[in-house]
């Protein structure tokens, strides 16, 4: 099977020019034929069956039927809509409104109610049912594309007429599809061709529900290119804002500011992004007074009152919306959740007619159109979303429906003089499946668009002068000289996210605010250990509740109080048992932004807390929560506990982790420079880890701690030390103790003389290494070829690898310093604009759980590698 060639519109016209009446399946084809009339014609010439029967433009009869049925009956809106849809659809396929009652499943009281109501309405289906083409008025009659007419439409045809095929006998050779990297690149390609002057000659065919629709509409608006056939009644920004205003009245106390941000923006209100995650009614901003006052009065207001309030605030008039509310009988109804749900359902289900200026580029829906009468036609996407979903109803002949849809598709593909098929081959790394109709039309097998004859295009960038204004600045980019652990984590996961993290602000989060308060308390306790008692902790809990109230519902406050109290008590308990010692070498600081220092009017200037460091020689910086002792650093964490092996795995350089976290490694690297040749410890204190256990009286401080060790010696030297050998003889597993207790330290060292142990955390890998084989051979030779010796050596390998799972050695920190140098050099290349900040991090595709600016990161790259740095954000 191949694509049948559609007859050009000129040829079709020649074949039907002498007929009095030409019946066609869709309005665009009728309009195209009528525009080619060469002499005056009395009455209609080319026309659709519905237009001929009704003698007026076709209307959305499902909407009109819905308005009538809901005004006369007590059916719920969803129940009425469902029944109306079935009745009208069955009527279209079977030719009469009551034919649906022949199907037992659909013969319900609701369906009978709808049938009785619809039969008396002056719908186009009713008119079509009663209409018959008058042979005396129209003789002769031609029908183009008869197979695309429904049974109801065919019912008006006279006994005698001439059928005209829309297709020729020969086939249509599909031109090459043009493959682009992204929807944005496809839209750019369209804009390279379209101008305000040639807009009337161009059509764009797309799936109206796809991402192409808003992209092309916004692009045309930005470049002031006229178009029609785009946004619907519901897409109007004011209409959507009214619905959001109504929703805000019933959302309750947990309404977040971000949920009403579009409404506020439409009304010209600007609220700092810091407040987005806070509850609307807890944000103290003058701009919100009007909205809060409206929500407080909403219980006594009607939907019409809300519309008036919005019109007054937005300084606009929404007459069409008011008329529609009146038709629905909602204008004077109280603002309730049920009323808002019904209104939302109606607007999402039915197309409300709007006045359009039929000028400019025609946007045609791929599932509705079968013909577009424009010289140049762009087809966007052509993917599986273009495939019609046949109704799963017993009155539908699926084979006939498929043939009708595939004929429509073939005809649509050939509209215009010049056709351009603009597609993606992959989306998000997955092949894009072409429209399923291609499978029935093309003789070759395919799975993606690159299997077609195709041309691959790079994205071009137009110099139109439109878009963001840019002000050139003659300054040199200052190089980044040091990275914090959070910046390094973000950069390693997704450099593009790191970039946007520098450019844009993100809202405050409850866990950030809570974490800062816990840290402030810990610092306060270190400075005033004797002052903090149970009464002070209760007072601190109250302060924390007030500081975080904007984030939490009232019903959650009791649980938050318990969490705060447990966390504070755990911190105080730890610091009482582990008071900092020997920290005089550190310079005291005075922290003026500590919440509790301000609240209790007491200074916090201990040299052990909140120690900021910036080491440009090593390219690292950060803040140490607590210097526990000259060789131990502590970091307070409110999140869940990680084991030392998890901490080290996430800081791995090769292979990289998809959840990078370099904090312990970075801090130990810095502290080594301050205390060389000393064994150091970095401890994570997860003070909420035992929350559940503390409530039941079972928690212990040890369960909150994870410690990572730095040993100031190379790994291979450490594991061949006598101390490690003694551990294998005494502290390791049974077979290991048994094996090594029967040999000597000299036998153990002999294995190291032959081969160096590999730097691995995998015991199997160590066992398979030359060192592993050498050690096993030595032990078998010294002890004997017993099974427990083999097991004991494997236990020894696990023990040796365990040291690298719980800490670092000299070569690890040396490698990290080199890694930092490489990352800074790479980062500064991007900052200088030598190439773009990539999306992929060190482990490949970013772990989006740890991406802060997901909505700003495109997953497809433009083809040109144009510079982008922190002074320029590309669209």
C-alpha positions, -999 to +999 in steps of 0.1 A: +000+000+000+012+035-007+000+071-002-027+079-027-022+111-045-048+137-038-062+156-067-050+192-068-077+216-058-077+230-094-084+196-109-111+189-084-128+221-093-126+213-130-143+179-123-172+195-104-175+230-120-206+221-140-226+207-110-253+227-092-243+213-058-211+197-046-212+179-012-178+178+005-167+162+039-152+193+055-155+231+054-120+241+043-124+220+011-158+237+004-143+271+009-114+263-014-137+252-042-160+282-037-131+305-040-125+291-075-159+298-089-155+314-123-190+328-127-219+338-104-237+308-088-271+310-073-273+293-039-246+271-024-220+254-046-196+234-026-209+228+010-208+203+038-240+183+046-245+201+080-240+235+065-265+227+037-291+214+061-288+241+087-282+270+062-258+285+087-223+280+100-220+248+120-222+251+157-209+229+186-242+211+192-228+191+221-223+223+240-258+236+231-273+202+240-255+203+274-268+238+282-304+227+274-303+193+291-287+207+324-312+236+325-342+212+322-332+182+342-315+172+375-287+152+359-253+159+373-231+177+348-207+148+342-236+124+339-253+147+314-222+153+294-214+116+292-249+107+280-250+136+255-217+126+240-229+090+235-263+100+220-248+125+195-221+100+185-245+071+180-268+095+161-239+103+137-232+067+131-267+052+131-288+081+117-313+086+145-312+099+181-330+070+197-309+043+180-287+043+211-315+027+231-310-005+210-279-011+230-288-025+264-256-011+281-266+024+271-303+021+276-303+040+310-327+065+326-301+092+320-297+083+283-335+083+278-338+117+295-311+131+271-327+115+241-361+130+249-346+164+254-323+164+224-350+152+200-369+184+205-339+207+201-331+225+169-296+210+165-278+205+133-281+167+138-319+171+141-320+193+109-297+169+091-320+139+101-350+157+086-333+171+056-332+156+020-316+172-010-343+184-033-336+170-068-356+197-084-336+224-067-302+208-073-296+188-105-270+175-109-253+167-076-217+157-070-202+142-038-165+144-031-150+119-008-182+101+000-164+075+021-155+103+045-191+112+052-208+097+082-240+077+079-261+107+091-244+129+065-250+104+038-287+103+047-294+136+029-280+125-004-305+121-033-310+088-050-290+100-080-256+117-076-221+115-090-193+103-067-160+121-072-129+106-057-105+129-039-076+108-050-059+099-082-049+064-094-012+071-090+007+074-057+022+103-038+059+103-032+065+115+003+091+143+004+120+139+028+111+146+064+132+173+080+147+162+114+154+188+141+168+184+176+139+199+195+104+215+193+120+249+198+143+243+168+113+233+147+095+265+157+126+285+148+126+269+114+090+280+108+098+315+119+127+317+094+101+315+067+070+333+081+067+371+080+037+394+086+037+400+049+034+363+038+014+350+068-018+347+048-001+322+025+010+298+052-006+271+073+008+252+102-007+217+109-001+203+144-017+183+172-036+211+191-028+193+224+009+190+218+038+212+230+041+226+195+008+245+200+018+269+228+053+272+214+042+284+179+015+306+193+039+324+217+065+326+189+041+343+166+029+367+193+065+376+202+073+384+165+039+401+159+030+376+131-009+374+128-024+339+131-058+323+138-072+289+149-051+289+180-060+296+217-095+287+228-118+305+253-102+286+282-067+297+271-075+333+276-053+345+305-081+365+322-105+336+320-079+313+336-071+339+362-108+341+372-109+304+378-077+306+399-093+334+419-123+312+426-100+283+435-081+304+459-112+309+480-117+272+487-080+260+489-079+264+526-051+276+549-025+254+532-027+275+500+009+282+489+017+316+474+032+299+443-002+284+435-017+319+430+014+334+414-001+334+379-032+353+392-010+378+410+012+383+379-019+388+357-031+415+382+003+432+381+014+421+416+050+412+422+058+391+452+094+381+460+102+345+450+114+339+485+078+335+496+066+311+470+066+280+493+049+299+521+012+298+529-007+326+513-024+339+544+009+340+564+028+362+540+029+398+552+028+417+519+005+448+512-001+435+476-019+404+491-044+423+513-069+426+485-068+388+478-069+379+515-099+402+520-117+387+490-111+351+503-124+361+538-156+375+522-160+347+496-186+327+516-211+356+512-203+362+475-216+348+443-197+337+412-208+369+395-194+389+424-161+372+420-161+381+383-169+417+390-142+419+416-116+405+391-128+429+364-124+459+388-090+448+399-077+439+364-095+469+349-110+449+321-145+437+310-152+400+305-186+401+289-183+368+271-174+351+303-203+367+321-227+356+293-214+320+296-219+320+333-254+332+328-261+305+302-249+280+328-270+294+356-239+300+377-238+338+378-258+341+410-247+308+427-226+310+458-188+303+456-185+267+466-162+239+457-190+221+438-198+252+418-162+258+409-157+221+400-188+222+377-176+254+360-141+240+355-155+207+341-176+227+316-148+248+304-124+218+300-151+198+282-167+222+257-154+248+233-170+281+240-172+300+207-151+331+204-148+358+178-116+354+157-099+376+132-094+352+103-061+367+092-026+355+091-011+320+095-037+293+097-032+269+126-049+236+118-055+207+141-041+175+127-070+155+140-098+177+127-086+189+093-083+169+061-075+198+038-057+231+041-060+257+013-027+275+017+002+275-008+028+266+019+020+242+047+042+232+076+035+199+094+049+198+129+055+166+148+037+140+127+042+116+156+018+091+172-003+119+187-016+125+152-033+091+153-071+092+159-085+072+188-116+055+175-145+055+199-149+022+218-186+020+212-207-009+197-222+014+170-188+022+156-175+002+126-137+003+134-126-008+100-147+019+083-135+045+109-099+036+102-104+040+065-120+073+070-092+085+092-064+072+070-080+089+039-082+122+059-045+118+068-034+111+032-054+142+020-040+164+048-004+154+040-007+168+005-024+201+012-007+232-003+017+236-031+048+232-009+048+208+021+074+208+048+074+179+074+093+191+105+099+163+130+120+151+159+138+118+157+143+115+194+128+132+225+145+128+259+168+101+245+138+080+232+130+075+195+099+094+184+073+070+169+059+084+137+021+085+132+007+050+130-010+057+097+024+057+080+027+020+089-004+012+068+007+035+039+044+030+034+058-002+020+091+000+041+094-008+078+103+020+102+105+027+139+116+063+138+118+092+115+154+087+106+142+054+089+124+076+064+141+095+036+152+125+057+173+156+060+188+165+093+189+201+102+209+221+128+190+248+147+195+283+133+193+315+153+176+345+138+188+380+141+154+396+142+161+421+170+133+405+190+135+388+223+154+398+255+170+432+255+208+430+260+231+457+272+267+449+262+292+455+290+329+458+284+342+438+313+363+407+316+349+376+333+364+372+367+376+336+372+361+314+400+389+307+424+372+284+450+342+261+451+320+253+481+307+218+487+272+227+476+284+244+444+306+215+436+278+190+442+255+210+419+281+215+392+291+178+393+254+167+389+244+193+362+266+223+352+236+240+337+218+238+370+248+253+387+247+282+362+211+290+368+216+286+405+240+316+402+215+336+380+181+332+397+167+331+431+149+301+445+121+303+471+127+296+508+120+260+518+107+249+551+136+224+556+162+251+548+146+275+573+144+248+599+179+236+593+193+272+598+174+275+630+188+242+643+223+254+634+218+287+651+206+268+682+237+245+682+260+276+679+241+292+707+245+261+730+282+260+724+285+296+734+261+294+764+260+257+776+249+266+811+222+289+801+204+264+780+180+243+801+146+227+795+128+260+799+150+277+773+145+248+749+107+252+752+111+289+745+133+280+715+106+256+702+081+285+703+105+308+684+110+281+657+072+276+654+068+313+648+097+314+623+083+285+603+046+291+607+042+304+571+052+269+558+030+247+579-007+241+583-022+247+618-030+210+621+007+202+616+021+225+643+018+200+672+039+174+652+064+201+643+067+211+680+076+175+689+101+173+661+117+206+671+119+197+708+135+163+701+160+178+677+169+206+701+172+182+731+194+158+710+217+187+700+219+199+736+226+164+749+254+158+723+271+191+730+269+185+768+287+152+764+310+164+737+319+200+745+345+215+721+380+213+734+414+229+726+400+254+701+419+284+712+440+284+680+409+294+661+399+331+658+366+339+675+338+354+654+308+374+663+277+362+644+251+390+643+226+369+623+220+341+648+183+342+656+187+330+692+216+353+699+193+382+689+163+368+707+181+361+740+204+391+736+236+371+741+267+371+719+279+340+700+316+343+695+330+309+702+361+300+681+347+265+677+315+273+657+306+285+622+342+286+611+344+301+576+373+291+554+384+300+519+415+284+505+423+297+470+454+276+468+433+245+468+402+261+453+378+253+481+357+272+506+330+265+532+318+269+567+325+244+595+296+240+619+317+228+648+354+222+655+349+195+681+386+191+688+418+200+670+414+168+649+376+164+646+350+185+627+312+181+631+284+190+608+248+192+620+223+175+597+185+175+599+182+150+571+183+112+572+215+094+582+240+080+556+266+054+564+302+062+560+304+039+529+275+058+514+292+091+521+324+080+504+306+064+475+288+097+467+321+115+468+337+091+444+356+107+415+359+075+394+334+062+388+313+093+396+281+090+416+247+101+403+241+117+438+274+136+442+282+150+477+317+161+484+313+177+518+333+154+540+361+150+514+363+188+508+364+197+545+390+170+553+411+183+524+410+218+538+417+207+574+446+185+563+463+217+551+459+231+586+469+200+605+492+180+582+504+145+593+475+141+618+446+117+617+414+136+612+377+129+616+346+145+600+314+136+618+279+140+605+255+145+634+220+136+622+201+150+652+166+139+640+177+104+630+163+089+663+132+110+664+108+080+664+130+061+689+133+091+713+095+095+713+094+059+726+123+064+749+148+042+730+171+066+711+208+068+716+233+095+704+255+069+686+227+062+662+229+098+650+266+098+641+285+090+610+322+095+610+346+096+581+383+093+589+414+106+572+446+087+578+478+106+569+494+077+551+490+060+517+466+031+517+492+005+506+515+015+535+487+015+560+473-020+552+508-036+555+513-021+589+517-043+619+485-028+634+464-039+605+480-074+607+471-076+643+435-066+635+433-095+610+445-119+637+422-106+665+394-084+653+384-097+619+360-127+611+366-162+624+383-178+594+404-147+590+415-148+627+422-185+624+443-181+592+464-151+601+470-163+637+489-192+622+513-171+602+538-144+608+539-107+600+568-114+577+548-138+557+520-112+555+546-085+543+559-108+516+527-105+496+532-067+496+567-071+483+554-089+453+524-066+444+508-035+457+472-038+468+447-021+444+428+010+455+394-006+455+365-009+478+354-041+462+367-073+480+361-094+449+382-071+428+410-072+454+408-110+455+412-112+418+441-088+417+478-099+415+481-088+452+451-109+461+465-140+444+499-134+460+484-131+495+463-162+491+493-182+478+514-171+508+487-181+533+482-215+517+519-220+517+523-209+553+491-224+568+479-251+544+455-256+515+423-256+536+389-241+528+391-219+559+423-204+545+405-194+513+376-180+533+399-163+557+417-145+529+384-133+514+374-120+548+408-103+550+401-086+517+368-074+529+385-061+561+411-042+540+385-027+517+365-017+547+392+009+556+385+026+523+347+024+529+350+043+561+377+069+553+403+084+532+441+082+527+467+105+514+463+096+477+425+102+480+429+138+491+457+144+466+434+131+438+406+153+451+429+184+450+437+176+413+400+171+407+392+205+421+418+221+398+403+204+368+367+214+377+377+250+383+396+251+349+365+236+331+341+259+350+361+290+340+362+280+304+324+279+305+323+313+323+345+328+296+320+317+270+343+293+252+314+267+253+280+263+269+274+250+303+263+214+295+232+197+310+249+164+316+270+161+347+300+138+355+277+107+357+258+115+325+222+126+326+216+147+358+199+132+388+168+155+386+160+149+423+189+171+431+183+198+404+169+231+417+161+248+384+145+219+364+120+241+346+148+262+331+169+233+318+162+220+283+172+184+277+180+189+240+210+210+229+210+234+201+233+225+173+255+255+173+277+258+204+271+295+210+286+310+241+264+313+272+277+325+306+264+341+337+258+374+318+235+359+292+206+335+294+196+321+260+159+315+252 
